[in-house]
Amino acid sequence: MKNRIILWGAASLVFAGIVAAGGIFYFRTFSPDRDSYPVRGIDVSHHQGEIDWRRVAADDVAFAVIKATEGGDHVDDAFAKNLREARAAGLAVGAYHFFTFCRPGADQAKNFIAVVPHDQPLLPPVVDIEFGGNCPQRPSPEQLSAELQAFLGPVEAAFGKPAIIYLTDEAEDAYAGQMAVRQRWLRSLAFKPSEDGWIYWQYHNMGRVDGIEGDVDLNVLQGGQQTLAELFAAPASLSSQKPPSPERIIWP
């Protein structure tokens, strides 16, 4: 009887190990259906270190959203280089701002506007709202809505496009009911988002891309290359500068 219990225990441990290994393999290899979501992209910051953007562009990556600023005065020290080199590699590029709960939205807008160039085509500006890495203050939904509007107004006027709001699950649960109506960038790791009203879907936070050492966030666009070209097109205020046509973007 004792030996039988030991054998059952050992078998259970082996089975649990197999299940765990299968779960890890599924997560590591998960990728949304290519026919449904053909346009792939990444989001990066200085945490990714030195990036070889030519290799990235050749590895099934069509767009990159790059961290520019955080709060009222922080600037990501890799932003300018990443933006310049990703654009040179032919990617559709954009910038995002990490929204802190401890600074007025108007101050944060000034920071973002001062750092991100206005004289070249960009994907819509993104504001990242999440609890991880944020200050401990937790504004009420009404307070966050007011500060977010103070950020969005100047930023959208400066760049001539409605912004996109990135939300983690926790932030969405806390604030979505009072959030400004904008296109959404949803984080849903290894599973399709439960709602359909999104423009970007971050499906992996430990992905691998040629040209980047270590983990990187992986995303898909809701729509095809024409949708990406429309998002990337210059607003009317830049039309006189003759930005590159969609055909000149080097799609992977």
LOSE-390916 format. One line per field, with one value per residue (C-alpha): residue in three letters; x negated, y negated, z negated. Coordinates in steps of 0.5 Angstrom, whole numbers, m for minus. Example, Ala and Ser with C-alpha at 12.3 -4.5 7.8 and 13.67 -1.06 7.14 Angstrom:
aa [ALA SER]
east [m25 m27]
north [9 2]
up [m16 m14]
# end
This chain:
aa [MET LYS ASN ARG ILE ILE LEU TRP GLY ALA ALA SER LEU VAL PHE ALA GLY ILE VAL ALA ALA GLY GLY ILE PHE TYR PHE ARG THR PHE SER PRO ASP ARG ASP SER TYR PRO VAL ARG GLY ILE ASP VAL SER HIS HIS GLN GLY GLU ILE ASP TRP ARG ARG VAL ALA ALA ASP ASP VAL ALA PHE ALA VAL ILE LYS ALA THR GLU GLY GLY ASP HIS VAL ASP ASP ALA PHE ALA LYS ASN LEU ARG GLU ALA ARG ALA ALA GLY LEU ALA VAL GLY ALA TYR HIS PHE PHE THR PHE CYS ARG PRO GLY ALA ASP GLN ALA LYS ASN PHE ILE ALA VAL VAL PRO HIS ASP GLN PRO LEU LEU PRO PRO VAL VAL ASP ILE GLU PHE GLY GLY ASN CYS PRO GLN ARG PRO SER PRO GLU GLN LEU SER ALA GLU LEU GLN ALA PHE LEU GLY PRO VAL GLU ALA ALA PHE GLY LYS PRO ALA ILE ILE TYR LEU THR ASP GLU ALA GLU ASP ALA TYR ALA GLY GLN MET ALA VAL ARG GLN ARG TRP LEU ARG SER LEU ALA PHE LYS PRO SER GLU ASP GLY TRP ILE TYR TRP GLN TYR HIS ASN MET GLY ARG VAL ASP GLY ILE GLU GLY ASP VAL ASP LEU ASN VAL LEU GLN GLY GLY GLN GLN THR LEU ALA GLU LEU PHE ALA ALA PRO ALA SER LEU SER SER GLN LYS PRO PRO SER PRO GLU ARG ILE ILE TRP PRO]
east [0 m6 m9 m3 m2 m9 m8 m2 m5 m11 m6 m2 m9 m11 m4 m4 m11 m8 m2 m7 m12 m6 m3 m10 m11 m4 m6 m12 m10 m3 m2 5 8 4 10 14 8 3 m1 m6 m9 m13 m13 m20 m24 m31 m30 m31 m38 m42 m37 m39 m33 m35 m34 m28 m25 m27 m23 m16 m15 m12 m11 m14 m11 m17 m17 m19 m17 m14 m11 m12 m20 m23 m25 m27 m34 m34 m28 m31 m36 m30 m26 m31 m33 m27 m24 m30 m29 m22 m18 m12 m14 m10 m11 m8 m8 m7 m2 m4 2 m3 m3 2 4 2 m5 m6 m3 m8 m14 m11 m10 m17 m20 m17 m18 m12 m15 m15 m9 m8 m3 2 m1 1 2 0 4 2 1 m6 m11 m7 m7 m3 3 9 14 21 24 27 20 16 21 20 12 12 17 12 6 10 13 6 3 8 8 0 0 7 9 13 9 9 10 6 9 7 13 12 13 18 22 21 22 25 32 30 24 24 27 21 18 16 9 11 6 8 3 3 11 15 18 25 28 27 26 19 13 7 7 1 1 m6 m11 m17 m17 m23 m25 m31 m36 m34 m37 m32 m25 m20 m13 m9 m3 2 6 13 13 8 3 8 10 3 1 8 5 m2 0 m1 4 6 2 m4 m1 m5 m12 m10 m11 m13 m7 m5 m8 m15 m15 m19 m14 m17]
north [0 m5 m3 m5 m11 m13 m11 m15 m21 m21 m20 m26 m30 m28 m29 m36 m38 m36 m40 m46 m45 m45 m51 m55 m52 m55 m62 m62 m60 m63 m68 m70 m68 m71 m71 m75 m79 m80 m86 m85 m90 m92 m97 m98 m103 m104 m97 m93 m96 m97 m95 m93 m96 m93 m86 m88 m90 m84 m79 m80 m87 m93 m98 m100 m104 m107 m110 m118 m120 m119 m124 m131 m131 m124 m123 m116 m116 m111 m115 m119 m114 m109 m113 m115 m108 m105 m110 m109 m101 m103 m101 m106 m109 m112 m115 m113 m117 m113 m117 m118 m119 m124 m130 m134 m132 m139 m138 m131 m134 m139 m134 m129 m135 m138 m131 m128 m131 m134 m135 m128 m122 m118 m113 m116 m118 m113 m114 m108 m108 m102 m101 m97 m102 m108 m112 m109 m115 m112 m117 m116 m115 m122 m125 m121 m123 m130 m129 m125 m130 m135 m131 m129 m136 m139 m133 m131 m139 m138 m132 m133 m126 m123 m119 m111 m109 m103 m100 m94 m89 m92 m99 m98 m95 m101 m106 m104 m107 m114 m113 m118 m115 m113 m107 m102 m98 m92 m88 m80 m75 m69 m70 m74 m80 m79 m85 m87 m95 m95 m98 m94 m88 m86 m79 m77 m81 m76 m75 m75 m79 m78 m85 m85 m81 m79 m80 m85 m86 m83 m86 m86 m91 m91 m91 m90 m94 m100 m101 m102 m107 m111 m111 m113 m118 m125 m130 m136 m140 m136 m135 m140 m137 m131 m125 m118 m115 m108 m105 m107 m104 m98 m93 m86]
up [0 m2 5 9 5 7 14 15 12 16 22 20 20 27 30 26 29 36 35 33 39 44 41 42 49 51 48 51 58 58 64 66 73 78 83 78 76 81 79 73 68 62 57 54 49 46 43 49 50 56 62 69 73 80 77 73 79 83 78 79 75 79 73 67 61 57 50 51 44 37 32 32 34 35 42 44 46 52 55 60 63 63 67 72 73 73 78 83 83 86 80 78 72 66 59 52 46 39 35 28 22 19 24 27 34 37 34 37 44 44 43 49 54 52 54 59 66 70 77 79 80 74 71 66 60 54 47 42 36 31 24 25 24 22 16 10 11 14 16 17 24 24 22 27 32 31 31 37 41 39 43 49 51 52 55 60 62 63 67 71 69 63 58 57 50 47 41 37 34 27 30 34 29 24 30 36 34 34 39 45 51 55 59 54 54 50 46 46 46 50 51 55 52 49 53 60 60 60 65 62 58 54 54 51 46 47 54 58 64 69 67 60 54 49 48 52 52 58 61 67 71 72 79 85 88 91 84 81 87 85 78 80 85 84 81 86 82 85 92 95 93 97 93 96 99 96 102 100 93 93 90 88]
# end
